[in-house]
Amino acid sequence: MKYSNSGSVGRFEVITVLVCLVILAVMGVPWLQAARAEARELLCQDHLRQLGLALQRYEAAHGGFPPRRTGFNNGKPYGGWGGQILPFLEGPESSSSYDPRYDFFDPKNQSAVATRLPQMMCPASPTDRHVEIQSQASTKSLNPDKSSVFRCRAAVSDFITSNGVLMTDGGYGVNAMSGARRIGNQRQPMTDDENLPLSKIVDGLSNTLLLIEQAGRPAAWRNGAKLEGDGQFGVSPNARGAWAGWGSIAFGAVDCDTGERPGRGDSSDCSVNCNNWFGIYSFHRDGAGVLFCDGSVRFVGTELDPITFAHMTVRDDGHLIDLDLVSVEVSP
């Protein structure tokens, strides 16, 4: 009697094919992950570009860039540049329901402020985030109720502008300081409570930072690790991270090893992807996106020199940077 082994051979071939497919799939995982990361990075840059267009439309309509924060000097209700540019930003339905005559955390604005705006977020960042605000109405708000404590659960932004440059006490910070650690908060392309004319940006629109990625708020991130707790300013109305709230913070470099201030005062200090409260910070691998005042979007690497970062932030320090040496322009 003869027995056929064709069945066992067939099973062996199937197993071999399956093993090969598994090997190919495993080999393809890094490529797929890299492709997804690149797609998120490109979409993030596109969101920056959309914000840049909205800011330019606002400038054309109002004669200057919007205030980075309002309510700082009690001139207006609490808010920031995010709420100001809503009418010029394509897509968000919340633009018709947000009223800047009231504080951004006011019950009148809470529906709009709780709405996640894709353009304000980078898809590489953690998604399940919000900023808790508790406060009474400001003196300039149209809300007559000045005694109740309002609570707001605000949607976040991964992009922020500057209200000063923090320098180290030694090294490159010595000559930059003028009696204080911070280069004054009125020398950036957005100011407090009023529009800033482009004529004030004397270093040039293509040479001055307007927005940077500073992703991950309200959590604090250091060198890719999330710290315990939320927020540098708690639940006060000046807490950063809400797209409708105060949209600025002092920029500065940090110690590259700890991700914390103060830095060492030399070129080893870190400006990119070490600290999401003072520096440029993203969840991309090799750098982060930034927006300049002319609307151009660039990708800066993790080796960005801290003094160069400071010169790009200040609008009138007379230092012009060869941007091609420190960044790559991202094409639309």
Residue, then its C-alpha position, 0 to 999 in steps of 0.5 A: m500500500k502506498y501513502s501520499n505525503s502531499g497533504s503534509v507538504g501542502r501544510f508545510e508550504v502554507i506554514t512557510v508562507l505564513v512565517c514569511l508574511v509574519i517576517l515581512a510584517v515585522m520588518g515593515v513595522p518600523w517603516l510604517q511607524a516612520a511613515r505615520a510619524e512623518a504624516r503627523e509631522l506634516l499635518c502639524q506643520d500645516h496647522l501652523r501654516q493655517l494659523g499663520l494665514a489667520l494671523q495675517r488676515y487679522e493683521a490686514a483687517h486690524g492693522g497689527f497682530p492680535p494681542r497675545r493676552t488680554g486682561f493683563n493690564n485690566g484693559k480687556p476681559y481675559g483672553g488671548w490671540g486664539g479667540q481673536i483670530l477665530p473669525f479669520l480661521e477657516g472651519p471652526e463653528s465656534s467662531s460665531s459663538y465666542d464673544p471676546r467681550y466676556d472672559f474666555f472662561d465665562p459661561k457665555n463662552q464655555s461651549a466655544v472654548a470647550t470645542r477642540l480646534p484641529q488647527m490649534m493642535c499637533p496630531a503627534s501630541p497626546t490627545d486626551r487633554h484639557v485645561e481646568i479654569q476656575s475664576q470670577a469675572s474680570t472687571k472688564s467683562l460684560n458679565p455683571d456677576k462679579s462674585s460667582v466662581f465660574r468653572c471652565r473645561a477648556a480645549v488645548s493649544d499646542f502653539i504659543t507665542s512669547n512674552g519675553v526671553l529668560m536668560t541664564d545668570g552667566g555665560y551667554g546671558v551676561n551681555a543679554m541681560s539689562g539688570a534682570r534675567r528676562i529680556g523685556n516682555q514688550r519686545q515680541p511680535m505680539t503684545d498685551d491688550e492691543n494690536l502690534p503694527l508690523s512696523k514694530i518688527v524691525d528685525g524683519l518678518s522673515n527673521t522673527l518668531l511668531l509661534i512655536e510648538q510647545a506641545g503637551r500642555p497642561a502637563a509638564w514634559r521634560n526630555g520626553a517624560k511626563l512629570e507628575g501633576d498639571g500646570q505651572f499656574g494651576v486653575s487660575p485664568n492665566a494658566r497656559g495651554a487653553w487655545a482661548g486663554w493667554g497664549s504666551i509664555a517666556f521663552g528660554a533654554v534649559d539644562c540639556d540633561t535635566g530639562e530644567r532651568p537654569g541652563r549652564g549658560d553655554s552652547s550645550d543648553c537645550s532649546v528644543n524638545c527638552n522642556n514644554w514650559f519654556g522652550i520649543y517642544s514637540f513629540h516629533r523625533d528630531g525637532a519641532g515646527v515654528l512659524f515666522c511673522d511672514g507666514s513661513v513655517r520652518f522645522v528647527g532641529t534639537e541642536l538649535d543654539p540658545i542665543t540664536f533662539a533668543h535672537m529669533t524671538v526678540r523683534d528688535d535686537g538687530h541680530l539677523i539670523d541665517l535661517d538656512l543654517v538653523s532650520v529647514e523651510v517647510s513647503p506648503 
